[in-house]
């Protein structure tokens, strides 16, 4: 099996570019509608919209669309089992993406910082996750999908302990079951 030709790939993307831009605008519209009326029905509409034939090409071409896809997939899972969504309190795509990125950075702190010299920053990250009500679903999916977590099982175990110590035993158990 040969490597795909880059010029052929660019040609394919250019052929569907207008359709991808229409898809992007529609996805943002659907997602922001959900953010301003966060119900299961509205996130299902976003998820159904994401099944468009050009969604995959758009997801692989535009970073903000890829992030909206990731956030929407997490939110579908959260709402389906009764958690407050990661996007709670956001009203625009930018706000939702910023909250997602902040959560990713907070979850990474324990991975990249030293418990000896950076304990205050690690404690700040733990506080953020607890105070913002970041669900075990979001914690798991971010850790599982992010290449920066070298040992995902170890990271999940760490966050299980954080949730457990914060009195969120059910959340800790659920997170542990997701490994």
HUJOCOR-V270649 format. One record per residue. N is the residue number from 1. RES is the residue in one small letter. PSI is psi in radians with two decimals (* if undefined). NEAR is the number of other C-alpha atoms within 8 Angstrom. Layout:
n | res | psi | near
N | RES | PSI | NEAR
N | RES | PSI | NEAR
This chain:
n | res | psi | near
1 | x | 2.14 | 2
2 | x | 2.86 | 3
3 | x | 2.45 | 4
4 | x | 2.47 | 6
5 | x | 2.20 | 6
6 | x | -0.75 | 6
7 | x | -0.63 | 6
8 | x | -0.69 | 8
9 | x | -0.78 | 9
10 | x | -0.72 | 8
11 | x | -0.77 | 8
12 | x | -0.79 | 8
13 | x | -0.75 | 9
14 | x | -0.59 | 7
15 | x | -0.53 | 7
16 | x | 0.20 | 9
17 | x | -0.79 | 8
18 | x | -0.76 | 7
19 | x | -0.65 | 8
20 | x | -0.72 | 12
21 | x | -0.64 | 8
22 | x | -0.74 | 8
23 | x | -0.83 | 12
24 | x | -0.83 | 10
25 | x | -0.73 | 8
26 | x | -0.70 | 8
27 | x | -0.80 | 11
28 | x | -0.76 | 9
29 | x | -0.84 | 8
30 | x | -0.76 | 12
31 | x | -0.76 | 13
32 | x | -0.55 | 11
33 | x | -0.80 | 9
34 | x | -0.80 | 12
35 | x | -0.58 | 13
36 | x | -0.15 | 8
37 | x | 1.27 | 7
38 | x | 1.55 | 9
39 | x | 2.84 | 7
40 | x | -0.75 | 9
41 | x | -0.72 | 6
42 | x | -0.60 | 12
43 | x | -0.53 | 14
44 | x | -0.66 | 9
45 | x | -0.70 | 9
46 | x | -0.83 | 13
47 | x | -0.73 | 11
48 | x | -0.69 | 8
49 | x | -0.59 | 9
50 | x | -0.10 | 9
51 | x | 0.04 | 7
52 | x | 2.50 | 8
53 | x | -0.48 | 5
54 | x | -0.02 | 10
55 | x | -0.75 | 11
56 | x | -0.78 | 7
57 | x | -0.70 | 9
58 | x | -0.72 | 13
59 | x | -0.66 | 11
60 | x | -0.14 | 8
61 | x | -0.62 | 6
62 | x | 2.12 | 8
63 | x | -0.77 | 8
64 | x | -0.55 | 7
65 | x | -0.71 | 10
66 | x | -0.73 | 11
67 | x | -0.69 | 9
68 | x | -0.73 | 11
69 | x | -0.83 | 10
70 | x | -0.81 | 8
71 | x | -0.79 | 13
72 | x | -0.69 | 12
73 | x | -0.68 | 9
74 | x | -0.81 | 13
75 | x | -0.69 | 12
76 | x | -0.81 | 12
77 | x | -0.78 | 9
78 | x | -0.87 | 15
79 | x | -0.55 | 11
80 | x | -0.41 | 8
81 | x | 0.18 | 6
82 | x | 0.27 | 6
83 | x | 2.68 | 8
84 | x | 2.32 | 9
85 | x | 2.67 | 10
86 | x | -0.53 | 13
87 | x | 0.07 | 11
88 | x | 2.24 | 8
89 | x | -0.02 | 5
90 | x | 2.66 | 10
91 | x | -0.17 | 9
92 | x | 2.81 | 8
93 | x | -0.73 | 11
94 | x | -0.79 | 6
95 | x | -0.74 | 9
96 | x | -0.75 | 12
97 | x | -0.72 | 12
98 | x | -0.72 | 8
99 | x | -0.73 | 10
100 | x | -0.85 | 11
101 | x | -0.73 | 8
102 | x | -0.73 | 8
103 | x | -0.76 | 10
104 | x | -0.84 | 9
105 | x | -0.69 | 8
106 | x | -0.72 | 12
107 | x | -0.52 | 12
108 | x | -0.37 | 10
109 | x | -0.79 | 11
110 | x | -0.55 | 10
111 | x | -0.68 | 8
112 | x | -0.17 | 6
113 | x | 2.75 | 9
114 | x | 2.28 | 8
115 | x | -0.41 | 8
116 | x | -0.82 | 5
117 | x | -0.30 | 6
118 | x | 0.42 | 9
119 | x | -0.62 | 9
120 | x | -0.73 | 6
121 | x | -0.65 | 8
122 | x | -0.74 | 12
123 | x | -0.64 | 8
124 | x | -0.70 | 8
125 | x | -0.77 | 11
126 | x | -0.76 | 10
127 | x | -0.72 | 8
128 | x | -0.87 | 9
129 | x | -0.74 | 12
130 | x | -0.87 | 10
131 | x | -0.54 | 7
132 | x | -0.07 | 6
133 | x | 0.65 | 7
134 | x | 2.17 | 11
135 | x | 2.76 | 12
136 | x | -0.49 | 10
137 | x | -0.85 | 10
138 | x | -0.75 | 11
139 | x | -0.88 | 13
140 | x | -0.89 | 12
141 | x | -0.66 | 9
142 | x | -0.79 | 9
143 | x | -0.79 | 12
144 | x | -0.57 | 9
145 | x | -0.06 | 6
146 | x | 2.11 | 7
147 | x | -0.27 | 6
148 | x | -0.20 | 5
149 | x | 1.77 | 11
150 | x | -0.83 | 5
151 | x | 1.61 | 6
152 | x | -0.67 | 9
153 | x | -0.67 | 7
154 | x | -0.73 | 7
155 | x | -0.76 | 11
156 | x | -0.74 | 14
157 | x | -0.73 | 9
158 | x | -0.84 | 8
159 | x | -0.49 | 10
160 | x | -0.78 | 13
161 | x | -0.73 | 9
162 | x | -0.82 | 9
163 | x | -0.76 | 13
164 | x | -0.82 | 11
165 | x | -0.45 | 8
166 | x | 0.09 | 7
167 | x | 0.22 | 6
168 | x | 1.10 | 9
169 | x | -0.72 | 9
170 | x | -0.74 | 6
171 | x | -0.72 | 12
172 | x | -0.75 | 14
173 | x | -0.77 | 9
174 | x | -0.79 | 9
175 | x | -0.72 | 14
176 | x | -0.58 | 10
177 | x | -0.33 | 6
178 | x | -0.24 | 6
179 | x | * | 7
